[in-house]
Amino acid sequence: MSPELEGNSQDQIIIPSLEAGTLFEEEGSGSARPLVPAPGEGPGCGDVGDACPPQNQDGSVAVTINGAVALPGVERETWTRQMDFIMSCVGFAVGLGNVWRFPYLCYKNGGGVFLIPYLLFVFIGGIPVFFLEIALGQFMKKGGVSAWNIAPLFKGLGLASMVIVFFCNTYYIMILVWGLYFLIHSFTNPLPWSTCGHYWNTPNCTQDWRAYHNQSSVQLLSSTPSNMSSVPLFINGSSMEAEGMRSPVIEFWERKVLRLSGGLDEPGLISYEIVLCLIATWVLVYFCMWKGVKSTGKVVYFTALFPYLVLVVLLAHGVTLPGALDGIVYYLKPDWSKLGEAQVWIDAGTQIFFSYAIGLGALTALGSYNRFHNNCYQDAFVLALINSGTSFFAGFVVFSVLGFMAAEQGVDISKVAESGPGLAFIAYPKAVTLMPFAPLWAALFFFMLLLLGLDSQFVGVEGLITGIMDMLPPKSVLGSLRREVVAAICCVICFLIDLSMVTEGGMYVFQLFDYYSASGITLLWQAFWECVVIAWVYGETQPHYQGTNRTNGGAGPTSHLSSVCPLQVSQIFPLTYNTVYTYPMWGEMIGWMLALSSMLCIPLTVLYKLLRCKGSLRERWQHLTTPVWGRHHLEYLAPESEAKLLPPAETKSTLCFESVI
C-alpha cells in the first residue's frame, strides 16, 4: 500500500475515507455498507504486527460502531445551483484566448478550412479530457491533488497541476493589469495612443499612415527595379515602415506601458503606475473568491455573461464600418491547400488545450463541488459548445474591425492581422482611434477584456486554493487556518513574483513564463498522463455505483479514446521577442526549469512511492494503484459491487477508516 497507509497489520482490511461524517451500518437494512478495496496477497506495504485502532491526524482515537470506525470531519460544500457550476466553467475556460488567438489562427490556417481539424480535435481531444477532469473531481469529491487518490501512485499528477496553475495565476494576471491600465487611459479625449507629441514619443512617431504610405509607394515604385513585383512596406501588423517610422500606439505600448528595456539582463526600474494597477487587480481577484464557491458562483454570473453583451455590441458596430465585410470574408475564406500542412493540425490541437483550460486542475476543483449524481457528461458537451462557439463568434468581431482598419490605412488585411497581446494592445487600440466616439469603444473593449480575464484568473486561484485546503491536515495548525487566510497568502506570494514583471524588463520575464511554465509541452504532458492513468491504470474493473451510468467518474470508452488525443507533435523553437530579441541561453535554461518543475512531479512521485513501499514490485504496484475511497462512495455502492468487493459476513477484520492527505 501507499506510504500513507503503512503501519497497519496484515489481517486488517483498510478503508481510507476521504470525506468526513459519522459512518454506521444498520443491520438488515442493506444500505451504506463499507467499501473495501480488494486486498492483495503478500506483505504489501504494511508492517506485520502493528496495532490498530486507527487515529485521527491529531492523534485522537476514532469511535468504533459495529466494527466500522467513524472519523469526524467537515461536510464538503456544493454549488447553490448547478448553473453556478456552468457559469464558473464558462468564466474559467472562455477567456482571452478565445478572442485574441482563435480568430488569428483561423485566418492564418486557411480560413473556414481550419474548422475541420479544429472540430476533429474538439471531439477526440477537447471534450473527452474536459469531461475527464470534471468527472474526476465530481467522483472523488476532492480538488486537483487529492482527487488522484483514485490511483495514489500517480498523485504527482495533482502536484503537477498545482504547479502549472500556480505559474499560470502568477503571470496571467499581468494581462489584466495592462488591460486595466489601458481602460483607465480610455477616459481621455483624444486617446493618448492616438497622437504623437507626448513625452514618451520619439521623433519617428507618425499618425498619418495613409499619406505616408502613398508617398513611400510613389518613391519606391519610381526607384524599384522592374523585376521586383512588390516591396513590403509594413511589418508584423504594426504598419511600421522600413525606414523606422513608428505608430503612436506602438510607442504608447512599448515606451509608456512596458517601458521596454534592451533584454532580460536589463531589468531596470519598477513602474509604480503599473504596480498600483497590479495591487488593485489582485485585491479584486481576492474578494471575488475569498469565500469559496459561494462567492465565486455569484460573481461569475456577471463576469461570464457581460463580455457576451459587449461582443454583440462591438459586432453590431463593427459590421457597419467600411471594409468590415472584406475582413469577415478574409476570416472565413477557405484555402483547401492548408489541410496538407502539419502546422495547421498542430495549431488546431494546441488551441484546444489552451482554450479548454485542460491540465490545470481547476476544472477538477470546480467539479468536486458538484452533486455526486450530476450529469457532468451533458455539462461537458454544453460547455464545449459554448467555448468553441465563443471562439468562432469572436472572429467576426475581430475581423470586422481589422477589415475596417485595413481599409482606412489602405493596406492588405494580412498586414494588420495580429494575435495575442499584439491584437489586444496594438491592433484594436489603433482601430478604435479611427472610429467616431473612440473613447467609448476603447472603454468597452478593455472592460470586456478585463472581465474575460478576471473570471479565468479568480477561478484559477480558486482551483489552487481548493487543492491546498484539501492537502492541509484538518486538525493541525495549518489545517486550522481559515480559507480567507490561505487565499490571502497565495495572492501575496503571486504578487511578489509579479513585481519582476512590472520592471522595464518585465515583458521578457512574462514571455518566459508564458512560453515555458503553463503552456505547450507542459499541458500536453499533463493531459497525456491523466488519460493514461484513468483509462489504463484505474481502468474499467473498478466498482460501479448506483445511478452513475458511467457519467460521473467511471472509466468508459471515452477515457480510452482520450488516452491517445494528446499525442500531438510539439515543435520547440528558440524563444524570441518580436523576432528581434533572442533570449540568452541562461534565460532559456530558466524557462526549462519552470517547465520541468511541473513535468518532473509525475515520475519523481511515482519513484518515491515505489521506493518507500514494501514487497515485490508487483505487490507494490497492486497496492499503490488501489483507489483510496471516500465516505460518499459507500452511499452509492451498487449491490453487484458489494458482492464482489465487500468481505464475507463472518470476517472478523477490523474496518479502519483513515483520513489520507
C-alpha positions in Angstrom: 0.0 0.0 0.0 1.0 3.7 -0.2 3.2 5.2 2.5 0.2 6.9 3.9 -1.2 3.5 4.8 1.9 1.9 6.3 1.7 0.6 9.8 -1.5 -1.4 9.6 -1.5 -5.1 10.3 -1.8 -7.6 7.6 -5.1 -9.2 8.7 -6.9 -5.8 8.8 -9.0 -4.5 6.0 -8.2 -0.9 5.4 -10.8 1.5 4.0 -9.3 5.0 4.0 -12.0 7.7 4.0 -11.5 11.0 2.2 -14.7 12.6 3.5 -16.0 13.1 6.9 -19.0 12.3 8.8 -20.3 9.6 11.1 -20.5 6.2 9.4 -22.6 3.4 10.7 -24.1 0.1 9.4 -27.7 -0.7 10.1 -28.3 -4.4 10.5 -30.6 -5.8 7.8 -31.1 -2.5 6.1 -28.8 -3.3 3.2 -27.8 0.4 2.9 -24.4 2.1 3.1 -22.0 -0.7 3.8 -18.3 0.0 3.9 -16.5 -0.4 0.6 -13.3 -2.4 0.8 -10.6 -2.4 -1.9 -9.7 -5.9 -2.9 -6.7 -6.7 -0.7 -3.6 -8.0 -2.4 -1.6 -11.0 -1.5 1.7 -11.0 0.4 3.0 -8.5 2.9 2.2 -5.5 0.7 3.4 -2.2 2.1 2.4 -2.7 5.7 4.4 -3.9 8.6 3.0 -7.0 10.3 2.2 -6.8 13.9 1.4 -3.1 14.1 -1.5 -2.2 16.2 -4.8 -0.6 15.4 -7.2 1.2 16.4 -6.9 4.0 13.9 -6.3 7.5 14.9 -7.2 10.9 13.6 -4.4 13.1 12.3 -4.5 15.0 15.6 -3.9 11.8 17.5 -7.4 11.2 18.8 -8.8 7.7 18.6 -11.8 7.2 16.3 -15.1 5.6 17.5 -15.9 2.1 16.5 -19.5 1.2 15.8 -20.4 -2.4 14.7 -16.9 -3.0 13.5 -16.7 0.2 11.5 -14.7 3.2 12.5 -16.0 6.8 12.1 -13.9 9.8 11.9 -15.2 13.3 12.5 -14.9 15.9 9.7 -16.4 18.7 7.7 -19.1 18.3 5.1 -17.9 19.4 1.6 -19.9 22.4 0.3 -21.6 22.2 -3.0 -22.9 24.7 -5.6 -26.0 26.5 -4.6 -27.4 25.9 -8.1 -26.0 23.8 -10.9 -26.0 26.9 -13.1 -23.3 28.3 -10.7 -21.0 25.5 -11.8 -21.8 26.1 -15.5 -21.1 29.8 -15.2 -17.9 29.2 -13.3 -16.6 26.8 -16.0 -17.7 29.2 -18.8 -15.9 32.0 -16.9 -12.7 29.9 -16.5 -12.5 28.2 -19.9 -13.8 31.0 -22.0 -11.1 33.6 -21.8 -8.7 35.8 -23.7 -7.5 33.0 -26.0 -11.0 32.7 -27.5 -10.9 36.3 -28.6 -7.3 37.0 -29.5 -5.9 33.7 -30.6 -8.6 31.6 -32.3 -9.6 34.2 -35.0 -6.0 34.8 -35.9 -5.3 31.0 -36.2 -8.4 30.6 -38.3 -7.3 33.2 -40.8 -3.7 32.1 -40.8 -4.5 28.4 -41.4 -6.9 28.6 -44.3 -10.0 30.4 -43.0 -13.0 28.1 -42.9 -10.8 25.1 -43.7 -9.3 25.4 -40.2 -12.6 24.4 -38.7 -12.1 20.8 -40.0 -9.1 19.9 -37.9 -10.3 22.1 -35.1 -13.7 20.3 -34.7 -11.9 16.9 -35.1 -9.7 17.7 -32.1 -12.7 19.0 -30.2 -14.4 15.6 -30.3 -11.4 13.4 -30.0 -9.4 15.5 -27.6 -11.1 18.5 -26.1 -14.4 17.1 -24.9 -13.1 13.8 -23.6 -10.3 15.4 -21.5 -12.6 18.2 -20.4 -15.2 15.6 -19.3 -12.5 13.5 -17.6 -11.2 16.4 -15.4 -14.7 17.5 -14.3 -15.8 13.8 -13.7 -12.7 13.1 -11.7 -13.4 15.9 -9.3 -17.1 15.1 -9.0 -16.4 11.4 -8.4 -13.7 11.8 -5.8 -15.1 15.0 -4.2 -11.7 16.5 -3.9 -9.5 19.1 -5.6 -6.7 18.8 -8.0 -4.3 16.9 -5.8 -6.4 14.7 -3.5 -8.6 13.6 -6.4 -5.7 11.4 -7.6 -6.3 9.1 -4.6 -8.1 7.3 -7.4 -4.6 6.0 -8.3 -2.4 7.0 -5.3 0.8 6.0 -7.2 0.2 8.9 -9.7 -0.6 11.6 -7.1 2.2 13.5 -8.8 -0.4 14.5 -11.5 -2.2 16.5 -8.9 1.0 18.2 -7.7 2.0 18.9 -11.3 -1.4 20.6 -12.0 -0.9 22.7 -8.8 2.5 23.9 -10.0 1.1 24.7 -13.5 -1.9 26.6 -12.2 0.3 28.5 -9.7 2.5 29.7 -12.6 -0.5 30.5 -14.7 -2.1 32.6 -11.9 1.2 34.4 -11.4 1.8 35.6 -15.0 -1.8 35.6 -16.4 -2.8 38.5 -14.2 -0.4 40.8 -15.9 -2.7 40.8 -19.0 -5.4 42.1 -16.7 -3.1 44.7 -15.3 -2.2 46.0 -18.8 -5.9 45.9 -19.7 -6.8 48.0 -16.6 -4.1 50.5 -17.4 -5.5 50.9 -20.9 -9.0 51.1 -19.5 -8.1 54.0 -17.2 -6.5 55.9 -20.1 -9.5 55.3 -22.3 -11.5 58.0 -20.4 -9.5 60.8 -22.1 -10.2 62.6 -25.4 -8.2 62.3 -27.5 -6.9 58.9 -26.6 -3.2 59.1 -25.5 -2.2 56.4 -28.1 -3.9 58.2 -31.0 -1.5 61.1 -31.3 2.2 61.9 -31.1 3.8 64.7 -29.2 3.8 63.1 -25.7 6.9 62.8 -23.6 7.2 59.1 -24.4 7.1 59.6 -28.2 10.1 59.6 -30.4 10.8 61.9 -33.5 9.9 58.9 -35.7 6.3 58.9 -34.4 3.8 59.5 -37.2 0.0 59.5 -37.3 -1.0 59.8 -41.0 -0.1 56.4 -42.3 -2.2 56.6 -45.4 -0.4 59.8 -46.6 3.0 58.4 -45.6 2.2 55.0 -47.3 1.2 56.7 -50.6 4.2 58.9 -50.6 6.5 56.0 -49.9 4.8 53.9 -52.5 5.4 56.5 -55.2 9.1 56.9 -54.2 9.7 53.2 -54.2 7.9 52.5 -57.4 10.0 55.1 -59.2 13.2 53.5 -57.9 12.3 49.9 -57.8 13.8 47.5 -60.4 11.2 46.2 -62.9 11.9 42.6 -61.9 10.7 43.2 -58.3 7.0 42.8 -58.1 6.5 44.2 -54.6 8.3 45.6 -51.7 7.0 45.1 -48.2 6.2 48.4 -46.6 4.5 47.2 -43.4 5.8 44.6 -40.9 4.1 42.5 -38.3 0.8 44.3 -38.5 2.3 47.3 -36.8 2.3 49.4 -40.1 5.9 50.1 -39.4 7.8 51.5 -42.5 11.2 50.1 -43.3 12.9 53.5 -42.6 11.9 53.4 -38.9 8.6 55.4 -38.7 6.6 54.2 -35.8 2.9 54.3 -34.9 1.8 56.2 -31.7 0.0 53.1 -30.4 3.2 51.1 -30.6 5.2 53.8 -28.8 2.5 54.0 -26.1 2.6 50.3 -25.6 6.4 49.8 -25.6 7.6 53.2 -24.2 4.7 54.2 -21.8 3.2 50.9 -20.6 6.1 48.4 -20.8 9.0 50.9 -20.8 10.8 48.1 -22.6 14.5 47.6 -21.9 17.1 46.1 -24.1 16.7 42.5 -22.8 16.2 40.0 -20.0 19.5 41.1 -18.4 18.3 44.7 -18.1 15.5 44.6 -15.5 15.5 48.4 -15.0 13.2 50.3 -12.6 9.7 49.3 -11.4 6.8 51.2 -12.9 4.8 52.4 -9.9 1.7 53.1 -12.0 1.6 49.5 -13.1 2.3 48.4 -9.5 -0.9 50.3 -8.4 -2.8 48.5 -11.1 -1.3 45.2 -10.0 -2.4 45.8 -6.4 -5.9 46.8 -7.5 -6.3 43.7 -9.7 -5.1 41.3 -7.0 -7.5 42.9 -4.4 -10.3 42.5 -6.9 -9.4 38.8 -7.6 -9.1 38.1 -3.8 -12.6 39.4 -2.9 -14.1 37.6 -5.9 -13.1 34.2 -4.5 -12.2 34.5 -0.8 -15.4 32.9 0.4 -15.1 29.9 -1.9 -17.7 28.6 -4.3 -20.5 30.5 -2.6 -19.0 33.8 -3.6 -17.4 32.6 -6.9 -20.7 31.2 -8.1 -22.3 34.6 -7.8 -19.6 36.8 -9.3 -19.3 34.7 -12.4 -22.9 35.5 -13.5 -21.7 39.0 -14.3 -18.0 38.3 -15.3 -19.0 35.4 -17.6 -22.1 36.9 -19.2 -21.4 40.6 -19.6 -18.5 40.0 -22.1 -21.0 38.4 -24.5 -23.1 41.5 -24.4 -20.1 43.7 -25.2 -19.1 41.3 -28.0 -22.6 41.7 -29.5 -22.4 45.5 -29.2 -18.9 45.6 -30.8 -20.1 43.3 -33.6 -23.2 45.4 -34.3 -20.9 48.4 -34.5 -18.2 46.7 -36.4 -20.3 45.4 -39.3 -21.4 49.0 -40.1 -17.8 50.1 -40.6 -16.3 50.5 -44.1 -14.3 47.4 -45.1 -15.9 45.2 -42.4 -17.3 42.7 -45.0 -13.9 42.3 -46.6 -12.4 41.5 -43.1 -15.1 38.8 -42.4 -14.6 37.2 -45.9 -10.9 37.2 -45.3 -11.5 35.4 -41.9 -13.6 32.6 -43.4 -12.3 32.3 -47.0 -11.2 28.6 -47.4 -7.8 27.7 -48.6 -8.0 23.9 -49.0 -4.3 23.5 -49.6 -3.7 24.3 -45.9 -5.1 20.9 -44.9 -1.9 19.2 -46.1 0.3 21.3 -43.8 1.3 19.8 -40.4 1.4 23.2 -38.7 -2.4 23.6 -39.3 -3.1 20.4 -37.4 -0.6 21.4 -34.6 -2.3 24.8 -34.2 -5.7 23.2 -34.0 -4.7 20.7 -31.3 -2.8 23.2 -29.2 -5.7 25.7 -29.4 -8.0 23.1 -27.9 -5.7 22.7 -24.9 -5.3 26.4 -24.4 -8.9 27.4 -24.7 -10.4 24.5 -22.8 -8.1 25.1 -19.8 -7.1 21.4 -19.7 -4.4 20.2 -17.4 -4.6 23.0 -14.8 -6.5 21.1 -12.2 -9.1 23.9 -11.8 -11.8 22.0 -13.7 -11.3 19.1 -11.2 -11.7 21.5 -8.3 -14.9 23.0 -9.8 -16.3 19.5 -10.5 -15.6 18.5 -6.9 -18.4 20.8 -5.6 -21.0 19.1 -7.8 -23.5 16.6 -6.5 -22.4 13.0 -6.9 -25.1 12.2 -9.5 -24.8 15.4 -11.5 -24.8 14.6 -15.3 -21.4 16.1 -16.0 -21.3 14.2 -19.3 -24.0 16.5 -20.6 -22.3 19.5 -18.9 -19.1 18.7 -20.8 -20.8 18.9 -24.2 -22.7 22.1 -23.3 -19.5 23.8 -22.1 -17.6 22.7 -25.2 -20.3 24.1 -27.4 -20.2 27.4 -25.6 -16.4 27.6 -25.6 -15.9 26.8 -29.3 -18.9 28.9 -30.3 -17.5 31.9 -28.5 -14.2 31.5 -30.3 -16.0 31.4 -33.7 -18.2 34.3 -32.9 -15.3 36.4 -31.6 -13.7 36.0 -35.0 -16.5 38.1 -36.6 -16.0 40.8 -34.0 -12.2 41.0 -34.5 -12.0 40.8 -38.3 -14.8 43.2 -38.9 -12.7 45.8 -37.1 -9.5 44.7 -38.7 -11.1 44.9 -42.2 -12.1 48.5 -41.3 -8.6 49.3 -40.1 -7.0 47.9 -43.3 -9.4 49.9 -45.4 -8.6 53.1 -43.5 -4.9 52.6 -43.8 -5.0 51.4 -47.4 -3.2 48.2 -46.8 -4.0 44.5 -47.1 -5.7 42.8 -44.1 -2.8 40.5 -43.6 -0.7 43.5 -42.6 -2.9 44.4 -39.7 -3.9 40.9 -38.5 -2.4 40.1 -35.1 -2.9 37.6 -32.3 -2.2 37.7 -28.6 -1.1 41.0 -27.0 -0.4 42.4 -30.4 -4.2 42.3 -31.1 -5.3 43.5 -27.7 -2.8 46.2 -27.1 -1.8 47.3 -30.6 -4.2 46.4 -33.4 -7.5 47.0 -31.7 -6.5 50.2 -29.9 -5.3 51.5 -33.2 -8.6 50.6 -34.8 -10.7 52.4 -32.2 -8.7 55.6 -32.9 -10.2 55.6 -36.4 -13.8 55.4 -35.1 -16.1 58.2 -34.0 -16.6 58.3 -30.2 -13.2 56.5 -29.9 -13.1 56.7 -26.0 -16.4 54.9 -25.7 -15.4 51.9 -27.9 -12.0 51.8 -26.3 -13.5 51.6 -22.8 -16.0 49.0 -23.9 -13.3 46.8 -25.4 -10.9 47.0 -22.5 -13.7 46.5 -20.0 -14.7 43.3 -21.8 -11.0 42.2 -21.9 -10.7 42.8 -18.2 -13.8 40.7 -17.4 -12.8 37.9 -19.8 -9.5 37.6 -18.0 -10.8 38.3 -14.5 -13.1 35.2 -14.2 -10.4 33.0 -15.6 -8.0 34.4 -13.1 -10.1 34.1 -9.9 -11.4 30.6 -10.9 -7.8 29.6 -11.4 -6.9 30.9 -8.0 -10.0 29.1 -6.6 -8.6 25.8 -8.1 -5.2 26.4 -6.4 -6.8 27.2 -3.0 -9.1 24.2 -3.2 -6.1 21.9 -3.8 -4.1 23.4 -0.9 -7.1 23.2 1.5 -7.6 19.6 0.6 -4.0 18.8 1.4 -3.8 20.5 4.8 -4.2 18.2 7.8 -7.6 19.0 9.3 -6.5 19.0 13.0 -3.1 20.6 12.6 -2.0 24.2 13.0 -2.0 24.7 9.2 -5.4 22.9 8.8 -6.9 25.3 11.3 -6.1 28.3 9.1 -9.2 29.9 7.6 -9.7 29.7 3.9 -9.6 33.5 3.7 -6.1 33.5 5.2 -4.8 30.8 2.9 -6.2 32.7 -0.1 -4.5 35.9 1.1 -1.1 34.2 1.5 -1.3 32.7 -2.0 -2.3 36.1 -3.5 0.6 37.9 -1.7 3.1 35.3 -2.9 2.0 35.6 -6.5 2.0 39.4 -6.2 5.7 39.4 -5.0 6.6 37.3 -8.1 4.7 39.6 -10.3 6.9 42.5 -9.3 9.5 41.1 -11.6 7.1 41.7 -14.5 6.4 45.4 -13.8 10.0 46.4 -14.4 11.4 47.6 -17.7 12.5 44.1 -18.5 9.2 42.6 -17.2 7.8 41.8 -20.6 10.8 39.4 -21.2 10.0 37.7 -17.8 6.3 37.5 -18.7 7.0 35.8 -22.1 9.4 33.4 -20.4 6.6 32.2 -18.0 4.1 32.2 -20.9 6.2 30.1 -23.2 7.5 27.5 -20.8 5.6 27.3 -17.5 2.0 26.8 -18.3 1.5 26.1 -22.0 2.7 23.9 -24.8 4.5 20.8 -23.9 3.7 21.0 -20.2 -0.1 20.9 -20.8 0.3 18.1 -23.4 2.4 16.1 -20.9 -0.1 16.6 -18.1 -3.1 15.7 -20.2 -1.5 12.6 -21.7 -0.7 11.1 -18.3 -4.2 12.0 -17.0 -5.8 10.0 -19.8 -3.4 7.0 -19.4 -3.9 6.8 -15.6 -7.7 6.9 -15.8 -8.1 4.7 -18.8 -5.3 2.1 -18.3 -4.4 2.2 -14.6 -7.8 2.8 -12.9 -9.5 1.0 -15.8 -12.9 -0.4 -16.1 -12.6 -3.1 -13.4 -13.4 -0.8 -10.5 -16.8 -0.9 -8.7 -19.9 0.5 -10.2 -22.1 3.0 -8.4 -25.9 3.2 -8.3 -27.3 5.8 -10.8 -23.9 6.9 -12.2 -24.3 5.3 -15.6 -20.6 5.8 -16.1 -21.2 9.6 -16.4 -19.5 10.8 -13.3 -16.2 9.1 -12.8 -16.4 5.6 -14.4 -13.7 5.0 -17.0 -15.9 4.3 -20.0 -14.9 4.2 -23.7 -14.4 8.0 -23.7 -11.4 7.7 -21.4 -9.8 5.1 -23.7 -10.4 7.4 -26.7 -9.0 10.4 -24.9 -5.8 8.5 -23.9 -4.5 8.9 -27.5 -5.6 12.5 -28.1 -2.7 14.4 -26.5 -0.1 12.6 -28.7 0.4 15.6 -30.9 3.6 16.9 -32.4 5.1 19.8 -30.4 7.7 22.0 -32.0 10.2 23.8 -29.9 11.9 26.9 -31.2 14.4 29.3 -29.6 12.5 31.9 -27.7 12.4 35.4 -29.2 10.6 38.7 -28.6 9.1 40.3 -31.7 11.5 38.3 -33.8 14.2 40.9 -32.9 15.5 39.9 -29.4 16.7 36.4 -28.9 16.8 35.1 -25.3 20.2 34.2 -23.9 21.0 30.6 -23.1 20.7 31.2 -19.4 17.2 32.6 -19.9 16.1 29.6 -21.8 17.6 27.4 -19.0 15.4 29.2 -16.5 12.4 28.6 -18.8 13.1 24.9 -18.9 13.4 24.8 -15.1 9.9 26.3 -15.0 8.6 23.7 -17.4 10.4 20.7 -15.6 9.2 21.9 -12.2 5.8 20.6 -13.1 6.7 17.8 -15.6 9.0 16.0 -13.2 6.4 15.9 -10.4 4.9 12.9 -12.1 7.9 10.5 -12.5 9.5 11.6 -9.2 6.4 10.9 -7.2 6.0 7.5 -8.8 9.6 6.7 -8.0 9.4 8.0 -4.4 6.2 5.9 -3.6 7.6 2.7 -5.2 10.8 3.0 -3.2 9.1 3.7 0.1 6.6 0.8 -0.3 7.5 -2.8 0.7 7.1 -6.1 -1.0 7.8 -7.2 -4.5 7.4 -4.8 -7.5 4.1 -6.5 -8.4 2.8 -6.1 -4.9 3.8 -2.5 -4.7 2.1 -1.8 -8.0 -1.1 -3.6 -6.9 -1.3 -1.8 -3.6 -0.3 1.7 -4.8 -2.8 1.6 -7.7 -5.7 0.6 -5.4 -8.0 3.6 -5.1 -8.5 5.3 -1.7 -12.2 5.6 -1.4 -14.1 8.3 0.4 -17.2 8.0 2.6 -19.5 9.3 -0.1 -18.6 6.3 -2.2 -20.2 4.0 0.3 -23.6 5.5 -0.1 -23.8 4.7 -3.8 -22.2 1.3 -3.9 -24.2 -1.0 -6.3 -25.2 -4.4 -5.0 -23.2 -6.3 -7.6 -20.1 -4.4 -6.4 -20.8 -5.2 -2.8 -20.8 -8.9 -3.5 -17.5 -8.5 -5.3 -15.6 -6.3 -3.0 -17.1 -6.5 0.5 -15.7 -9.0 2.9 -17.8 -12.1 3.9 -20.2 -11.6 6.8 -18.1 -14.0 9.0 -14.9 -11.9 8.5 -13.7 -10.6 11.9 -11.3 -8.0 10.5 -11.4 -4.5 11.9 -12.5 -1.9 9.4 -10.3 1.1 9.7 -11.4 4.4 8.2 -8.5 6.8 7.8 -8.1 10.3 6.6 -5.4 10.4 3.9 -3.7 13.5 2.6 
